[in-house]
Amino acid sequence: MTPQQIFARMQERWLAGEPTYDGDMLAEGVVVETPFAAPGRATRTEGRERVLEQTRVGRAGFPVRFDDCRNVVVHETADPDVIIVEYELAGTHLGTGVRASAPFIGVLRTRDGLLVGWREYQHTMAIAAALTSG
């Protein structure tokens, strides 16, 4: 898969309420980084099985249904295996019904058609506000 195809698959999974990744899209040594993660949350996870487990647990414990992935801009780079994506996730808190959105930037790296790196910059304050409002 191309980086664009992998990102499109990630979007499909978000909107379907599924964990971000499945095993078929990840390289064995994949690294997922969220440098600005909320306190107490991992900023780096390495390895296919650890990434899959973390995203399964994270999705199951995150009380938001994603309704839209909008304002998507994909920036090509000089490396055909790397893209930079800007996007906004909009969702509904399952407990309160509050609708909110947050912007993100991600750097996606592939090798041999598999995801080897995902670095996501999150607007953690917007996410925290959405989870506590209502």
C-alpha positions in Angstrom: 0.0 0.0 0.0 1.1 3.6 -0.6 1.2 6.0 2.3 -2.0 7.6 1.0 -3.8 4.3 0.9 -2.7 3.5 4.5 -3.9 6.9 5.7 -7.3 6.4 3.9 -7.6 3.0 5.6 -6.9 4.6 9.0 -9.7 7.1 8.3 -12.1 4.3 7.4 -11.3 2.5 10.6 -11.8 5.7 12.8 -15.2 6.3 11.3 -16.2 2.6 11.6 -15.3 2.7 15.4 -12.4 0.3 15.0 -8.9 0.6 16.3 -6.7 2.7 14.0 -4.7 -0.2 12.7 -5.0 -3.9 11.7 -2.1 -6.3 11.5 -2.1 -6.3 7.7 -1.1 -2.7 7.5 1.8 -2.7 10.0 5.4 -3.7 9.6 6.9 -5.9 12.4 9.0 -3.0 13.8 6.4 -0.2 13.4 6.9 2.8 15.7 3.9 5.0 16.7 4.8 8.3 18.4 2.6 11.0 19.9 5.1 13.5 21.2 2.4 15.7 22.8 0.3 12.9 24.4 -1.6 13.7 27.6 0.3 13.1 30.8 0.3 9.4 31.7 -0.1 8.3 28.1 2.6 6.6 26.0 4.5 8.9 23.7 6.2 6.0 21.8 5.1 2.5 21.1 7.3 0.0 19.2 6.4 -3.3 17.5 3.3 -4.6 15.7 1.8 -6.5 18.6 2.3 -3.7 21.1 0.9 -1.1 18.7 -2.2 -3.3 18.0 -2.8 -4.0 21.7 -2.4 -0.3 22.6 -4.8 0.8 19.9 -7.4 -1.9 20.8 -7.3 -0.9 24.5 -7.3 2.8 23.6 -10.3 2.5 21.2 -12.3 0.4 23.7 -11.7 3.0 26.5 -12.2 6.1 24.5 -15.9 7.3 24.8 -16.1 9.0 21.5 -17.7 8.0 18.2 -15.9 9.7 15.3 -18.4 11.2 12.9 -16.1 12.8 10.4 -12.5 13.2 9.3 -12.4 16.5 7.5 -10.2 19.2 6.2 -7.7 16.6 5.1 -4.7 17.9 3.4 -2.0 15.4 2.3 1.5 16.9 1.7 3.8 14.8 -0.6 7.5 14.8 0.3 10.7 14.2 -1.6 10.5 10.6 -0.2 7.6 8.7 -1.9 7.3 6.6 1.2 6.5 9.6 3.5 3.5 11.9 3.6 2.5 14.6 6.0 -1.2 14.9 6.7 -3.3 17.6 8.3 -6.8 16.7 9.4 -9.6 17.3 11.9 -11.5 14.6 13.7 -15.0 15.4 14.7 -16.9 13.2 17.1 -19.6 12.7 19.6 -19.0 11.9 23.3 -21.0 8.7 23.9 -21.9 9.6 27.5 -22.8 13.3 27.2 -23.8 13.6 23.5 -21.4 16.6 23.2 -20.0 17.1 19.7 -16.5 18.4 19.3 -13.5 18.3 17.0 -9.8 18.6 17.2 -7.0 19.2 14.6 -4.1 16.9 14.1 -0.9 16.6 12.0 0.6 13.3 11.2 3.8 12.1 9.6 3.3 8.7 8.0 6.2 6.5 6.8 5.9 3.2 4.8 8.3 0.6 3.6 7.4 -2.2 1.3 3.7 -1.2 1.4 3.5 -1.4 5.3 3.3 1.3 7.9 6.7 1.6 9.6 6.1 5.0 11.4 3.3 7.2 12.4 4.0 10.4 14.4 0.9 12.3 15.4 0.7 15.7 16.8 -2.5 16.1 18.7 -4.3 19.1 20.1 -4.5 17.6 23.5 -6.2 20.6 25.1 -9.1 20.4 22.6 -9.4 16.7 23.2 -9.4 17.1 27.0 -12.0 19.9 26.8 -14.3 17.7 24.6 -14.0 14.8 27.0 -14.8 16.8 30.1 -17.6 19.1 28.7 -21.2 18.4 29.0 
